[in-house]
Amino acid sequence: ISVFRLSPTEEGTGGFDLIGQTAQPLHQDLRAEDVRAELLGREAETLSKDKVRVVPFRMKGGDDASCNNLYQAMRPTVIGLSVQDSLGGFGWASMEGETSEATWELLNVPAAGTLEDPVPVVIDQNTAMWSLQMRGGLGEIKAFDYGSGDVHFRVVGLLAGSVLQGKLIVGERAFENVFPSSTGYQYFLFAMESGVTSDDAKNDETARDNEVDEIAEVLESRLVDAGMDVQRADRVLAGLLAVQNTYLRTFQSLGALGLLLGTIGLAVAQLRSVLERRGELAVMRAVGFTRQRLATLVLGENTFLLAIGIGCGAVTAMLAVLPYAWLSGTSMPIAEPLGILLAILLFGTLAGLVAVWKVLTLPLIESLRAENAVVEL
């Protein structure tokens, strides 16, 4: 189960460092240098065009369709991507175009949103499958009612584990046709185009983080009138992935509990085995085996069976997940599963001490005499 846990990746964030959203739409284009100088004043240099790439989106607010919402979204949020922008850094689960750029180009059509002319849309795969119940894949058409009638969308691409989870991404031209009253820009992606470089990668990462935090502070302070809220893209993605990871961790905990219960069952079986073999153990005791030696033999049997069982399960589990790990490029986790297995082995060994205790306390010689008496009778 550990190998299926997700962690933020550059493909998940699309290479963007910050995500911004305003309470009120901005009618100026933050991509223009003169607009940045007007809105940001002295700190416009921090967001100069050669340092920060800005991708603004038009937005039609709606229900949260991400995994943070336990209910099915009836009106998911729609964002409109400009013709001059591209989101080529995101990873794809499947796409209709031959390349990433070709798929984004499919959005640049003035669709009307009717059943005959649906709006091309790109959605995160998890959002499509679980939140919106769109399991038809590429080409599926689904309608949502935004108050003025149904708007039909046709899936042309599915993103894989992206920070844009919960949103329908359409082209700006189609967005303006379908939602003419939603003007201005309310959703923004920011990417650092350049940064300091040095021989120390750790220092580079720290310096980049400091620059990203500085940009976020400038945006929130200078655009406070528009209600700008800026978050780190990797942290947003980590929060979205944490939901799936929590489910996985829950199943892993239940599986570990099952294994622990199994070790108790093994101890019970060993105890029954000792009781059934007390004649054999009595003979061994009579020919010179000490109780401590017999206890060691019983404990060794229990530990051997436990190790064989855990070993078979671990090998088959690795064979099951190796193809997925190889195809997805996921690194195989070692430390945590190994720790769980060692804990189970230790617990099982301790549980086997019940059988050892029985060997040490069972009157073996007396039971042998009693059996002989029964035979004589």
RODO-2510 file (C-alpha; in nm, 4 decimals, decimal comma):
residues 377
     n   res          X          Y          Z
     1     i     0,0000     0,0000     0,0000
     2     s     0,2878     0,2399     0,0752
     3     v     0,3968     0,2533    -0,2899
     4     f     0,0644     0,4085    -0,3918
     5     r     0,1043     0,7129    -0,1669
     6     l     0,1352     1,0386    -0,3583
     7     s     0,3699     1,3289    -0,3027
     8     p     0,3812     1,6700    -0,4774
     9     t     0,5720     1,6689    -0,8057
    10     e     0,6684     1,9337    -1,0580
    11     e     0,4252     1,7805    -1,3065
    12     g     0,1538     1,8108    -1,0439
    13     t     0,2168     2,1846    -1,0017
    14     g     0,2890     2,2363    -1,3708
    15     g     0,6123     2,4125    -1,2756
    16     f     0,4196     2,6937    -1,1045
    17     d     0,5249     2,8190    -0,7625
    18     l     0,2226     3,0207    -0,6485
    19     i    -0,1548     3,0153    -0,6877
    20     g    -0,3515     3,3341    -0,6397
    21     q    -0,7213     3,4079    -0,6239
    22     t    -0,8965     3,7396    -0,5779
    23     a    -1,2306     3,8132    -0,4159
    24     q    -1,3016     4,0743    -0,6836
    25     p    -1,2044     4,0354    -1,0509
    26     l    -0,9048     4,2271    -1,1826
    27     h    -0,9836     4,3934    -1,5139
    28     q    -0,6190     4,4768    -1,5787
    29     d    -0,3856     4,2202    -1,7315
    30     l    -0,1047     4,1342    -1,4891
    31     r     0,1007     4,0045    -1,7801
    32     a     0,1598     4,3636    -1,8967
    33     e     0,4587     4,5480    -1,7500
    34     d     0,2748     4,8837    -1,7292
    35     v    -0,0124     4,7209    -1,5373
    36     r     0,2299     4,5673    -1,2875
    37     a     0,3984     4,9044    -1,2427
    38     e     0,0609     5,0683    -1,1809
    39     l    -0,0691     4,8087    -0,9358
    40     l     0,2514     4,7149    -0,7530
    41     g     0,4282     5,0506    -0,7418
    42     r     0,7900     5,0375    -0,6223
    43     e     0,7768     4,6597    -0,5867
    44     a     0,6837     4,6000    -0,9505
    45     e     1,0455     4,4999    -1,0171
    46     t     0,9934     4,1933    -0,7960
    47     l     0,7388     4,0657    -1,0477
    48     s     0,9099     4,1857    -1,3632
    49     k     0,8371     3,9866    -1,6765
    50     d     1,1829     3,8321    -1,6937
    51     k     1,1538     3,7044    -1,3335
    52     v     0,7931     3,5883    -1,2931
    53     r     0,5566     3,4337    -1,5443
    54     v     0,1896     3,5101    -1,4801
    55     v    -0,0996     3,3060    -1,6208
    56     p    -0,4355     3,4713    -1,5461
    57     f    -0,7706     3,2941    -1,5759
    58     r    -1,1246     3,4170    -1,5994
    59     m    -1,3328     3,2401    -1,3372
    60     k    -1,6933     3,1394    -1,2860
    61     g    -1,7250     3,0539    -0,9193
    62     g    -1,9046     2,7377    -0,8164
    63     d    -1,8871     2,4329    -0,5924
    64     d    -1,5599     2,2894    -0,4729
    65     a    -1,5163     1,9767    -0,6873
    66     s    -1,1845     1,8717    -0,5337
    67     c    -1,1392     1,5751    -0,3000
    68     n    -1,1772     1,8138    -0,0051
    69     n    -1,5523     1,8182    -0,0733
    70     l    -1,7344     1,5055     0,0456
    71     y    -2,0412     1,5861    -0,1655
    72     q    -2,0918     1,5743    -0,5400
    73     a    -2,0364     1,9160    -0,7001
    74     m    -2,3406     2,0314    -0,8956
    75     r    -2,1793     2,3502    -1,0319
    76     p    -1,8000     2,3067    -1,0434
    77     t    -1,5794     2,6138    -1,0745
    78     v    -1,4852     2,6994    -1,4343
    79     i    -1,1645     2,8854    -1,5281
    80     g    -1,0885     3,0264    -1,8721
    81     l    -0,7370     2,9972    -2,0154
    82     s    -0,6205     3,2727    -2,2478
    83     v    -0,5284     3,1920    -2,6078
    84     q    -0,1747     3,3239    -2,5589
    85     d    -0,1072     3,1042    -2,2546
    86     s    -0,0263     2,7360    -2,2218
    87     l     0,0017     2,4969    -1,9296
    88     g     0,2461     2,2557    -2,0881
    89     g     0,4190     2,1626    -1,7619
    90     f     0,1334     1,9530    -1,6231
    91     g     0,1337     1,5738    -1,6393
    92     w    -0,1428     1,3967    -1,8282
    93     a    -0,3428     1,0853    -1,7526
    94     s    -0,4817     1,0932    -2,1081
    95     m    -0,5198     1,3565    -2,3787
    96     e    -0,6986     1,3888    -2,7105
    97     g    -0,4227     1,5772    -2,8889
    98     e    -0,0997     1,4164    -3,0045
    99     t     0,1040     1,6435    -2,7767
   100     s     0,0450     1,8504    -2,4656
   101     e     0,0484     2,1760    -2,6622
   102     a    -0,1947     2,0349    -2,9181
   103     t    -0,4364     1,9395    -2,6415
   104     w    -0,4335     2,2898    -2,4939
   105     e    -0,4934     2,4262    -2,8453
   106     l    -0,8179     2,2272    -2,8567
   107     l    -0,9599     2,4675    -2,5972
   108     n    -0,9207     2,7707    -2,8244
   109     v    -1,2579     2,7467    -2,9963
   110     p    -1,5653     2,9737    -2,9511
   111     a    -1,7969     2,6922    -2,8422
   112     a    -2,1554     2,7741    -2,7480
   113     g    -2,1954     2,5160    -2,4714
   114     t    -2,4921     2,3410    -2,6315
   115     l    -2,5244     1,9659    -2,6802
   116     e    -2,4403     2,0113    -3,0490
   117     d    -2,1482     2,2459    -2,9731
   118     p    -2,0082     2,1502    -2,6294
   119     v    -1,7246     2,3406    -2,4661
   120     p    -1,3897     2,1531    -2,4806
   121     v    -1,2630     2,1079    -2,1257
   122     v    -0,9568     1,9736    -1,9449
   123     i    -1,0177     1,8253    -1,5978
   124     d    -0,8074     1,6577    -1,3346
   125     q    -0,8684     1,2829    -1,3599
   126     n    -0,9617     1,2403    -0,9919
   127     t    -1,2086     1,5273    -1,0147
   128     a    -1,3705     1,3781    -1,3244
   129     m    -1,3998     1,0248    -1,1871
   130     w    -1,5001     1,0817    -0,8271
   131     s    -1,6346     1,4326    -0,7707
   132     l    -1,8153     1,4775    -1,1032
   133     q    -1,8899     1,1082    -1,1746
   134     m    -1,7504     1,1454    -1,5276
   135     r    -1,6018     0,8012    -1,5888
   136     g    -1,6398     0,7945    -1,9667
   137     g    -1,2918     0,9329    -2,0288
   138     l    -1,2026     1,1370    -2,3356
   139     g    -1,4981     1,2528    -2,5412
   140     e    -1,7526     1,2298    -2,2591
   141     i    -2,0104     1,5095    -2,2593
   142     k    -2,1760     1,6305    -1,9413
   143     a    -2,3966     1,9289    -1,8633
   144     f    -2,4008     2,1532    -1,5561
   145     d    -2,6613     2,4162    -1,4740
   146     y    -2,5143     2,7564    -1,3836
   147     g    -2,8464     2,9342    -1,3468
   148     s    -2,9159     3,0254    -1,7075
   149     g    -2,9578     2,6777    -1,8491
   150     d    -2,7384     2,3751    -1,8976
   151     v    -2,3842     2,4211    -2,0234
   152     h    -2,2416     2,1159    -2,1977
   153     f    -1,8722     2,0267    -2,1699
   154     r    -1,6729     1,7699    -2,3677
   155     v    -1,3586     1,6197    -2,2127
   156     v    -1,0482     1,6563    -2,4321
   157     g    -0,7845     1,5933    -2,1645
   158     l    -0,7404     1,4520    -1,8152
   159     l    -0,4623     1,5788    -1,5903
   160     a    -0,2867     1,3417    -1,3507
   161     g    -0,2756     1,4492    -0,9845
   162     s    -0,2615     1,8216    -1,0565
   163     v    -0,2990     2,1283    -0,8390
   164     l    -0,5918     2,2318    -1,0646
   165     q    -0,8047     1,9583    -0,9091
   166     g    -1,1675     2,0622    -0,8727
   167     k    -1,1790     2,3026    -1,1678
   168     l    -1,3005     2,2829    -1,5264
   169     i    -1,0383     2,4403    -1,7559
   170     v    -1,1809     2,5840    -2,0762
   171     g    -1,0617     2,8295    -2,3401
   172     e    -1,1116     3,2010    -2,2854
   173     r    -1,3163     3,2437    -2,6050
   174     a    -1,5639     2,9735    -2,5063
   175     f    -1,5712     3,1094    -2,1500
   176     e    -1,6746     3,4549    -2,2753
   177     n    -1,9505     3,3005    -2,4885
   178     v    -2,0935     3,0881    -2,2077
   179     f    -2,0411     3,3287    -1,9140
   180     p    -2,0531     3,6807    -2,0639
   181     s    -2,1238     3,8405    -1,7249
   182     s    -1,8033     3,7007    -1,5650
   183     t    -1,5490     3,9616    -1,6632
   184     g    -1,1926     4,0210    -1,5503
   185     y    -0,9452     3,7745    -1,4000
   186     q    -0,9780     3,6084    -1,0611
   187     y    -0,7483     3,3062    -1,0703
   188     f    -0,3711     3,3265    -1,1265
   189     l    -0,0700     3,0987    -1,1556
   190     f     0,2792     3,2371    -1,0937
   191     a     0,6057     3,0719    -1,1938
   192     m     0,9608     3,1854    -1,1199
   193     e     1,1395     3,2277    -1,4510
   194     s     1,4862     3,2773    -1,3011
   195     g     1,6587     3,2647    -0,9676
   196     v     1,9974     3,2756    -0,8020
   197     t     2,2341     2,9900    -0,8771
   198     s     2,5331     2,8625    -0,6889
   199     d     2,7330     2,5464    -0,6414
   200     d     2,5250     2,4549    -0,3363
   201     a     2,1864     2,3120    -0,4390
   202     k     2,0497     2,3463    -0,0858
   203     n     2,1311     2,7180    -0,0779
   204     d     1,9705     2,7571    -0,4213
   205     e     1,6493     2,5962    -0,2954
   206     t     1,6451     2,8146     0,0153
   207     a     1,7020     3,1305    -0,1892
   208     r     1,4244     3,0306    -0,4301
   209     d     1,1824     2,9674    -0,1428
   210     n     1,2656     3,3101     0,0002
   211     e     1,1985     3,4747    -0,3366
   212     v     0,8679     3,2909    -0,3742
   213     d     0,7596     3,4011    -0,0256
   214     e     0,8599     3,7589    -0,1058
   215     i     0,6521     3,7572    -0,4256
   216     a     0,3519     3,6186    -0,2375
   217     e     0,3844     3,8943     0,0246
   218     v     0,4053     4,1652    -0,2419
   219     l     0,0972     4,0353    -0,4229
   220     e    -0,1157     4,0123    -0,1089
   221     s    -0,0101     4,3522     0,0248
   222     r    -0,0375     4,5465    -0,3021
   223     l    -0,3576     4,3811    -0,4261
   224     v    -0,5340     4,3806    -0,0918
   225     d    -0,8220     4,5868    -0,2351
   226     a    -0,9006     4,3056    -0,4771
   227     g    -0,8769     4,0503    -0,1947
   228     m    -0,5748     3,8660    -0,3356
   229     d    -0,4952     3,5424    -0,1516
   230     v    -0,1732     3,3640    -0,2535
   231     q    -0,0652     3,0113    -0,1599
   232     r     0,2357     2,7948    -0,2380
   233     a     0,1439     2,5554    -0,5205
   234     d     0,3320     2,2621    -0,3697
   235     r     0,1520     2,3066    -0,0362
   236     v    -0,1877     2,3246    -0,2047
   237     l    -0,1090     2,0082    -0,3984
   238     a     0,0164     1,8352    -0,0825
   239     g    -0,3120     1,9206     0,0902
   240     l    -0,5111     1,7706    -0,1984
   241     l    -0,3005     1,4543    -0,2106
   242     a    -0,3219     1,4178     0,1676
   243     v    -0,6862     1,3091     0,1332
   244     q    -0,5954     1,0093    -0,0816
   245     n    -0,2915     0,9347     0,1328
   246     t    -0,5119     0,9356     0,4433
   247     y    -0,7363     0,6695     0,2923
   248     l    -0,4314     0,4618     0,2009
   249     r    -0,2853     0,4984     0,5482
   250     t    -0,6191     0,3894     0,6982
   251     f    -0,6240     0,0731     0,4873
   252     q    -0,2616     0,0091     0,5756
   253     s    -0,3399     0,0416     0,9459
   254     l    -0,6313    -0,2015     0,9108
   255     g    -0,4042    -0,4443     0,7272
   256     a    -0,1402    -0,4193     0,9990
   257     l    -0,4089    -0,4832     1,2608
   258     g    -0,5168    -0,7920     1,0684
   259     l    -0,1594    -0,9175     1,0644
   260     l    -0,1306    -0,8632     1,4376
   261     l    -0,4499    -1,0601     1,4949
   262     g    -0,3058    -1,3294     1,2693
   263     t     0,0027    -1,3579     1,4883
   264     i    -0,2239    -1,4091     1,7911
   265     g    -0,3996    -1,6853     1,5993
   266     l    -0,0610    -1,8410     1,5287
   267     a     0,0175    -1,8330     1,9025
   268     v    -0,3137    -2,0095     1,9772
   269     a    -0,2326    -2,2738     1,7160
   270     q     0,1106    -2,3229     1,8728
   271     l    -0,0459    -2,3602     2,2185
   272     r    -0,2842    -2,6239     2,0873
   273     s     0,0078    -2,7970     1,9175
   274     v     0,1957    -2,8113     2,2494
   275     l    -0,1064    -2,9644     2,4229
   276     e    -0,1518    -3,2223     2,1468
   277     r     0,2198    -3,3105     2,1472
   278     r     0,2690    -3,3278     2,5202
   279     g     0,3374    -3,7031     2,4899
   280     e     0,6154    -3,6364     2,2395
   281     l     0,7527    -3,3555     2,4554
   282     a     0,7330    -3,5827     2,7617
   283     v     0,9436    -3,8471     2,5861
   284     m     1,2011    -3,5856     2,4904
   285     r     1,2012    -3,4651     2,8491
   286     a     1,2482    -3,8216     2,9726
   287     v     1,5520    -3,8847     2,7512
   288     g     1,7312    -3,5781     2,8808
   289     f     1,5969    -3,2627     2,7135
   290     t     1,5703    -2,9776     2,9610
   291     r     1,2563    -2,7634     2,9795
   292     q     1,4583    -2,4668     2,8544
   293     r     1,5693    -2,6670     2,5501
   294     l     1,2119    -2,7701     2,4741
   295     a     1,0955    -2,4096     2,5162
   296     t     1,3645    -2,2979     2,2696
   297     l     1,2487    -2,5582     2,0160
   298     v     0,8846    -2,4476     2,0441
   299     l     0,9785    -2,0780     2,0154
   300     g     1,1959    -2,1572     1,7147
   301     e     0,9070    -2,3339     1,5401
   302     n     0,6780    -2,0378     1,6028
   303     t     0,9341    -1,7827     1,4804
   304     f     1,0164    -1,9919     1,1722
   305     l     0,6498    -2,0194     1,0695
   306     l     0,5968    -1,6484     1,1337
   307     a     0,9048    -1,5501     0,9283
   308     i     0,8042    -1,7792     0,6398
   309     g     0,4527    -1,6305     0,6332
   310     i     0,5745    -1,2703     0,6419
   311     g     0,8403    -1,3483     0,3815
   312     c     0,5888    -1,4991     0,1383
   313     g     0,3575    -1,2008     0,1817
   314     a     0,6390    -0,9472     0,1366
   315     v     0,7721    -1,1147    -0,1801
   316     t     0,4282    -1,1402    -0,3436
   317     a     0,3510    -0,7780    -0,2485
   318     m     0,6732    -0,6598    -0,4134
   319     l     0,5972    -0,8606    -0,7285
   320     a     0,2481    -0,7045    -0,7356
   321     v     0,3615    -0,3406    -0,7108
   322     l     0,6885    -0,3525    -0,9082
   323     p     0,5131    -0,3070    -1,2483
   324     y     0,3229    -0,0032    -1,1163
   325     a     0,6371     0,1443    -0,9612
   326     w     0,8322     0,0903    -1,2811
   327     l     0,5654     0,2377    -1,5117
   328     s     0,4868     0,5369    -1,2894
   329     g     0,8463     0,6051    -1,1832
   330     t     0,7489     0,5834    -0,8168
   331     s     1,0302     0,4954    -0,5785
   332     m     0,9673     0,1885    -0,3674
   333     p     0,9320     0,2775     0,0026
   334     i     1,1567     0,0670     0,2227
   335     a     1,1877     0,2039     0,5765
   336     e     0,8219     0,2200     0,6849
   337     p     0,7043    -0,1196     0,5490
   338     l     1,0199    -0,2831     0,6866
   339     g     0,9504    -0,1262     1,0263
   340     i     0,5922    -0,2576     1,0218
   341     l     0,7092    -0,6089     0,9323
   342     l     0,9729    -0,6102     1,2059
   343     a     0,7111    -0,4912     1,4577
   344     i     0,4768    -0,7727     1,3523
   345     l     0,7595    -1,0263     1,3756
   346     l     0,8426    -0,9042     1,7261
   347     f     0,4775    -0,9083     1,8344
   348     g     0,4287    -1,2562     1,6912
   349     t     0,7356    -1,3829     1,8715
   350     l     0,6074    -1,2386     2,1965
   351     a     0,2677    -1,3968     2,1345
   352     g     0,4440    -1,7301     2,0833
   353     l     0,5772    -1,7070     2,4356
   354     v     0,2337    -1,8313     2,5477
   355     a     0,3222    -2,1729     2,4058
   356     v     0,6682    -2,1488     2,5624
   357     w     0,5122    -2,0721     2,9001
   358     k     0,2936    -2,3800     2,8642
   359     v     0,5987    -2,5961     2,7946
   360     l     0,7724    -2,4625     3,1023
   361     t     0,4728    -2,5228     3,3288
   362     l     0,3157    -2,8389     3,1825
   363     p     0,3825    -3,1521     3,3969
   364     l     0,5308    -3,3518     3,1085
   365     i     0,6696    -3,6513     3,3007
   366     e     0,3489    -3,6866     3,5006
   367     s     0,1426    -3,6774     3,1793
   368     l     0,3651    -3,9494     3,0318
   369     r     0,3083    -4,1690     3,3390
   370     a    -0,0642    -4,1080     3,3167
   371     e    -0,0691    -4,2109     2,9487
   372     n     0,1261    -4,5277     3,0307
   373     a    -0,1208    -4,6106     3,3056
   374     v    -0,4082    -4,5699     3,0615
   375     v    -0,2328    -4,7991     2,8143
   376     e    -0,1751    -5,0653     3,0849
   377     l    -0,5392    -5,0528     3,1814
***
